[in-house]
Amino acid sequence: MAKNSDIPGAEQVERSRMSAAELSWALRSVNRAASQLEHALASKVGLRALDFEAMGHIMDLEGTQLGPAELGHRLGISTGSATELADRLEAAGHIARARDATDRRRVNLVPQASAVGRILGELAPLFTALDSLALEFSPEEQAAISRYLRAAADELQTHSATLTSSSSDE
């Protein structure tokens, strides 16, 4: 159990409003820190927060069919806005547009190696630190932590999809 002095102020307020297991609070803290990291990293590589989020989707889905319409859907913005966002990313050299091999009318968004390298280069020291942190745990503990985090990620994605579908019903 975390000591009250170790708990950030925002979390203390949330804890007064609802109860949850300590692991859930710890994961919430990780999510907050990850959000802060994404904003800092976006700024470091010269991208707006939404453009950086778009790059994340484009990088995650590299090799699949991801055009402006799909990107807009993932970001919750219109196809026109997603096209403008893709224009900005392309003009800055972060992505390229590639015609689909099976449907020449379709355009896919492809991350440029230089942009991917810059983003991953900024993340490399973090992954080194996280790898060192993981070594503080036994292989059995690492397996349990990994199992929890992967299952938590699945729950987060499921809840996100539920929220998305319920908001589109309104």
N, C-alpha and C positions, 0 to 999 in steps of 0.2 A: 504494500500500500504506500502510495506517495505521501510524503509529509506535506502539510498544508503550505509550508514556506517554499516548497519545490514546485508548486502548481501555479502556472501563469494566471494572471488576473481574469482574463476572458474565460478560461476554463473554470475558475472558481465560481463565476457567475452562472455558467452553464450547469455546473454540478448542483447548484442550489435550485435549479429548475427541473432537473430530472436525474434519475439514478441510472447508472450503468456499471458494468464490471470494469475493474481497473484496466484490463487489457483494452477495452473499448475506448477508455479515456486516453490511454497511451497512443492508440492508433489515431485518434482524433488529433492529438498533438503532432504526430508524424505528418498527418494530412495538412495541418496548418503550416508546418515548416516546409513541406514540399511546395505548397502554394507560394510561400515567400521566396523560395529558391527559384521557382519558375519566373516570377516577376523580376528578380535580380538578374537571372540569366538572360531573360529577354532584353533587358536594358543593356547588359554587357555586350551582347552580340548585335545591338542596334535595331531591335525589333519591337514593335508594339506588342502588348500582352496577347491580343487576339491573333496577331500574325505569328507569334511564337507558338501559340496553341495550335494554329493551323499547321505549322511546320511539324509539330509533334505528330499530328494525325497523318500527314503526308509521309513522314519517316516511318511511322508504325505500319503503314499500309503499302509501303514500297513494293512494287511488283504486282499489285492488285489494280483493279479498275477504280481509281479515285479521281473523279473529275470535279469541276466546280460545284455541280449540283449536290453530289454526295458530301463534299466538304462543307457546303452551306448547311446541309441537314445535320451533320455532326456538330457544327458550331452553333446551330440555332439561328442562323441568319439566312436571308434570301439568297437565291441563286445569283442575282445581280450583284449583291454585296460580296458574295464569295468570289465572283469573277473579278471584281475590283481588287479584292485582297490578293488573288492569284496574280493579277497584273503587277501589283506592288512587289510581291515576292519574286516574280520573274524579272522585273526591271532591276531589282537589287542583286540579282544573280543567285538567289537562294533555291529557285526551282526552275524547271524547264517544262514546257508543254510537249507532249509526245502523242502523235496520232496512234490510236489503237490499231493493232495488227489485224484484227478481224472486222472492225467497223471503222472505216476511215473517217466517218463523221464524228466519232467520239474522240475526245481529248483527255488524256490522263496527265495528272500532275506528278512530276518526278523530282525528288530532291537532288540538288547538285552536290557532288562529293565535297566541294570546298565548304559548303554550309554545314553539311553533316559533320565534317572533320572539325570545324570550329566549335560547334555545339558539344560534340563528344569530347573534344580537347578541354573545354571548360569543365566538363563533368568528371574527367579522369581523376583529379585529386580527391574528389568526393568518393568515388568508387574505391580508390585505394584505402581511404580512411574507413569506409564501411566494411571492406574486406578485413582490415585489421581488427575492427570491432567484432566481427563475426568470429574471429579466432579466439576470442575470450570465452567462447562457449564450446562445450563438448560437441562431438558430432551428433549425439542424440538430441541435445538441446537445439542445435542448428536445424535438425530435421523437424522438430516440433515447432520452432519459430517459423520456418519456411512453410510448413503445412498451414499454420494459423494465418500467415500473411497472404498466402495464395487463396485460401478460402475467404478471407476478409475482402480481398480484391474482387472475387466473384460476387460476394454480397453487395459490395459497393456498385458494381456494374449492374447487378439485378435491380437494386434500388434506383439507380439512375434511369434505367429503362422504364421502370414503373412510373417514376416522376415525369419522364418525357411523354409517355403514352397518356397519363392522366391529364397533363397540361394541354395536350393536343385535342383531348375530348371536350375541353371547356370552350 
